[in-house]
């Protein structure tokens, strides 16, 4: 019996496999240890292989593609409805095998090793930022116990900490507490240096990639956003439209609609939280400068800001940037800045209904 489709339930050591022929009849059910998976798959003719997009999935996808197989990654939440009974390796592999053959299934793009390396830079940098924020918050709490209130912002808190260490007698702090603050200041300096080092690495990667340089011409997209997007989606060929990319990022509204009743809520927040966050932060930076510009894009953003508020305008601008990013990546084009608007000031008076439309 010729195997046409295989579902593999990935794990650390023992993998579950479920294979079917071209008519959907079961060809085999197996459990293989990690060291024997590639050996077994190399003995099979090229076929369709389904995997859940989880830890190590991209690694195995690349390995299986080199053996000639056609590999498709799927989100685990899309596979779950196809599991017929209790959750175990065999049932999961069967569900994966069934889901990968569905014509309406949405697949996850397989990342290359270069994409994973750039993504690792962003992940480590993100963790350093979280650790630095936690350290600064701890400093704030300890200083508050001694009647010293640190102002908002890491830069201001860092400056206050240095001032206290430079003149400890001013605040009447004991020698033991000063030693503690000195050690925390050294750790804060270490985090600053490491974050700066990773920023330099990301900047070098940005300059080496022509796609990143093209994306950075969009207002609200810098080296950080550009490299993160390219590392996550590559050329965005898995997405049929810019809206699909925006939906994958969680930047489109949730729609609990039924019948003739259409309802739009807040953004869905699906997909990569880190990527969505930095896109919105980049849009906020662009929105702050839009008030002094007269191009069509800036005036559009300001109309939404006046009608719907700053936060919704920032998300709308991030949504637009995501769609532009898809167009630039899939078509290989350069960004064309929006034309300068020549409309009169009265033309900017747009109603709330028009903004919603």
C-alpha positions in Angstrom: 0.0 0.0 0.0 1.5 3.3 -1.1 1.6 6.0 1.6 0.2 9.4 0.5 -0.2 11.4 3.7 1.5 11.2 7.1 0.7 12.9 10.3 3.5 13.2 12.9 2.8 14.1 16.5 6.1 15.7 17.6 7.7 15.2 21.1 11.1 15.3 22.7 11.8 11.6 22.5 8.9 9.5 21.2 6.9 10.5 18.1 3.6 9.2 17.0 3.0 8.6 13.2 -0.2 7.9 11.3 0.0 7.2 7.5 -2.8 6.8 4.9 -2.9 6.0 1.2 -4.5 8.1 -1.5 -8.0 6.9 -0.7 -7.6 7.7 3.0 -7.2 4.1 4.2 -4.8 3.5 7.1 -1.4 2.4 5.9 0.4 2.3 9.3 0.4 3.5 12.9 3.8 3.8 14.5 5.7 5.1 17.5 9.3 6.0 16.8 12.1 7.3 19.0 13.8 10.5 17.9 16.9 8.9 16.5 14.9 6.6 14.1 12.5 9.2 12.6 14.6 10.4 9.8 15.8 6.9 9.0 12.2 5.7 8.6 11.0 8.7 6.6 14.0 8.4 4.2 12.7 4.9 3.2 9.3 6.3 2.1 8.5 7.8 -1.2 7.8 11.6 -1.3 4.5 12.3 0.4 2.5 15.0 2.2 3.6 15.3 5.9 1.6 17.3 8.4 3.1 18.7 11.7 1.7 20.9 14.4 3.5 24.3 14.6 5.2 23.8 18.0 8.7 23.6 19.5 11.2 22.1 17.0 8.5 21.8 14.3 10.5 24.1 11.9 13.6 22.1 12.4 11.9 18.8 11.5 10.1 20.4 8.6 13.4 21.5 7.1 14.9 18.0 7.6 11.9 16.3 6.0 11.9 18.6 3.1 15.5 17.7 2.3 14.3 14.1 2.1 11.9 15.1 -0.7 8.7 15.3 1.4 6.1 18.1 1.1 5.7 19.4 4.7 2.9 21.6 6.0 2.7 23.1 9.5 -0.6 23.9 11.2 -1.6 25.7 14.3 -2.5 23.2 17.1 -5.9 24.9 17.6 -6.8 24.2 14.0 -5.9 20.5 14.4 -7.8 20.0 17.7 -11.3 19.7 16.1 -10.1 16.7 14.1 -9.2 14.6 17.1 -11.9 12.0 17.5 -11.3 10.8 21.1 -9.0 11.2 24.1 -5.7 13.1 23.7 -2.8 10.7 23.1 0.0 10.4 20.6 -1.9 8.0 18.3 -5.1 10.1 18.2 -3.1 13.4 17.8 -1.1 11.9 14.8 -4.4 10.7 13.2 -5.9 14.2 13.7 -2.9 15.8 12.1 -3.0 13.5 9.2 -6.7 14.3 8.6 -6.3 18.1 9.1 -3.4 18.5 6.7 -5.6 17.2 3.8 -8.3 19.8 4.3 -8.5 22.3 1.4 -9.5 25.1 3.8 -6.7 24.6 6.3 -4.4 27.5 7.1 -0.8 26.7 7.2 2.2 28.2 9.0 5.2 29.3 6.8 8.3 27.2 7.5 11.2 29.3 8.8 14.7 28.9 7.5 17.7 28.6 9.8 18.6 32.3 9.0 15.1 33.4 10.1 15.4 31.4 13.3 18.8 33.0 14.1 17.4 36.5 13.7 14.3 35.5 15.7 16.6 34.3 18.5 18.2 37.7 18.7 14.8 39.3 19.2 13.8 36.7 21.8 16.9 37.1 23.9 16.7 40.9 23.6 13.0 40.8 24.7 14.0 38.7 27.8 16.7 41.1 28.7 14.3 44.0 28.5 11.9 42.1 30.8 14.7 41.4 33.3 15.8 45.0 33.2 12.2 46.2 33.8 11.8 43.8 36.7 15.1 45.0 38.3 14.1 48.7 38.0 10.7 47.9 39.5 12.4 46.2 42.4 14.7 49.2 42.9 11.6 51.4 43.0 10.0 49.2 45.7 13.1 49.1 47.9 13.6 52.9 47.6 10.0 53.5 48.5 10.5 51.6 51.8 13.1 54.3 52.6 10.8 57.2 51.6 12.4 57.8 48.2 9.9 57.8 45.3 11.5 57.2 41.9 10.0 59.0 38.9 8.5 57.2 36.0 10.7 55.9 33.2 13.8 53.7 33.3 16.1 56.5 32.4 14.9 58.7 35.3 15.1 55.8 37.8 18.6 55.0 36.6 19.6 58.7 37.0 18.1 58.8 40.6 19.9 55.6 41.5 23.3 57.0 40.4 22.6 60.2 42.3 21.8 58.3 45.5 25.0 56.3 45.2 27.0 59.4 44.5 25.7 61.1 47.6 24.3 58.5 50.0 24.5 60.7 53.1 21.9 63.0 51.7 19.2 60.3 52.1 20.6 58.8 55.3 21.0 55.3 53.9 22.9 52.7 55.8 26.1 51.0 54.5 24.4 47.7 54.0 21.6 49.2 51.9 24.1 51.2 49.9 26.0 48.0 49.0 22.7 46.4 47.9 21.9 49.4 45.7 25.5 49.3 44.3 25.1 45.7 43.2 21.7 46.4 41.6 23.2 49.4 39.8 25.9 47.1 38.4 23.3 44.6 37.2 21.3 47.4 35.6 24.5 48.5 33.8 25.0 45.0 32.6 21.5 44.8 31.2 21.9 48.1 29.4 25.2 46.9 27.8 23.6 43.6 26.7 20.6 45.2 25.2 22.8 47.7 23.4 24.9 44.8 22.0 21.8 43.0 20.7 20.6 46.2 19.2 23.9 46.4 17.3 23.5 42.8 16.1 20.0 43.5 14.8 21.2 46.7 13.1 23.9 44.7 11.3 21.4 42.2 10.1 19.1 45.0 9.0 21.8 46.5 6.8 22.6 43.1 5.3 19.0 42.3 4.2 17.7 44.2 1.2 14.1 43.3 2.2 14.5 44.9 5.6 15.9 48.1 4.1 12.9 48.4 1.8 10.4 47.9 4.7 12.2 50.5 6.9 11.1 53.2 4.5 7.5 52.9 5.8 6.8 55.4 8.6 6.6 53.4 11.9 8.8 50.6 10.7 12.4 50.6 11.8 15.3 48.1 11.9 13.6 46.3 14.9 10.2 45.9 13.2 11.7 45.1 9.8 14.0 42.4 10.9 11.4 40.8 13.2 8.8 40.7 10.4 11.2 39.2 7.9 12.3 36.6 10.4 8.7 35.7 11.1 7.1 35.6 7.6 10.0 35.7 5.1 8.6 36.8 1.8 5.0 36.4 3.2 4.1 34.0 0.3 1.9 31.9 2.6 -0.6 34.8 2.9 -3.0 35.5 0.1 -3.5 39.2 1.0 -2.4 41.9 3.4 -5.5 41.4 5.4 -4.6 37.7 6.0 -1.2 38.9 7.4 -3.0 41.5 9.6 -5.4 38.8 10.9 -2.4 36.4 11.6 -0.9 39.2 13.6 -4.1 39.8 15.6 -4.5 43.4 14.4 -8.1 42.9 13.0 -11.3 43.1 15.1 -13.0 40.1 16.6 -16.3 39.5 14.9 -19.0 37.6 17.0 -21.6 38.2 14.3 -24.7 36.2 13.6 -27.4 36.4 11.0 -28.0 40.1 10.0 -26.3 41.3 13.2 -22.7 42.4 12.6 -20.6 43.3 15.6 -16.9 44.4 15.7 -15.0 44.2 18.9 -11.4 44.9 19.9 -8.5 43.4 18.0 -8.2 39.6 18.2 -4.6 39.6 19.6 -3.9 36.3 17.9 -0.5 35.3 16.5 2.9 36.6 17.6 2.4 39.0 20.5 5.9 40.4 20.3 5.6 41.2 16.6 2.1 42.8 17.1 3.5 44.9 20.1 6.4 46.4 18.2 4.3 47.1 15.2 1.9 49.1 17.4 4.7 50.9 19.1 6.1 51.8 15.8 2.7 53.1 14.7 2.6 55.2 17.9 5.9 56.9 17.0 4.6 57.6 13.5 1.3 58.9 14.9 3.1 61.4 17.1 4.7 63.0 14.1 1.6 62.9 11.9 0.1 66.1 13.3 2.8 68.1 11.6 2.5 66.5 8.2 0.1 67.1 5.3 0.3 63.9 3.3 -2.7 61.7 2.8 -1.6 59.0 5.1 -0.9 61.4 8.0 -4.2 63.2 7.5 -6.1 59.8 7.5 -4.4 58.8 10.7 -5.3 62.2 12.4 -8.9 61.9 11.3 -9.1 58.5 13.1 -7.3 59.9 16.1 -9.8 62.7 16.4 -12.8 60.5 15.9 -11.8 57.3 17.7 -8.9 58.2 20.0 -5.2 57.8 20.1 -5.0 54.0 20.8 -7.4 53.0 18.1 -5.6 55.2 15.6 -2.3 53.6 16.5 -3.7 50.1 15.9 -5.3 51.2 12.6 -2.0 52.6 11.5 -0.2 49.3 12.5 -2.9 47.4 10.5 -2.2 49.5 7.5 1.6 49.1 7.9 1.2 45.3 8.1 -0.8 45.3 4.8 1.9 47.5 3.1 4.6 45.2 4.4 2.8 42.2 2.8 2.6 44.1 -0.6 6.3 45.0 -0.5 7.5 41.5 0.5 5.3 39.6 -2.0 5.8 41.9 -5.0 9.4 42.9 -4.3 8.6 46.6 -4.8 9.9 49.7 -3.1 7.7 51.8 -0.8 6.1 54.8 -2.5 5.5 57.6 0.0 1.9 58.9 0.0 1.2 62.1 -2.0 0.9 65.5 -0.3 -2.7 66.3 0.3 -4.0 69.5 -1.2 -7.4 69.3 0.4 -8.7 72.3 2.3 -9.0 72.2 6.1 -12.8 71.7 5.9 -12.2 68.5 4.1 -10.7 67.0 7.2 -14.0 67.4 9.1 -15.1 63.8 8.8 -18.0 62.3 10.7 -17.6 59.3 13.1 -19.7 57.2 10.7 -17.3 57.9 7.8 -14.3 56.8 10.0 -16.1 53.6 10.9 -16.8 52.9 7.3 
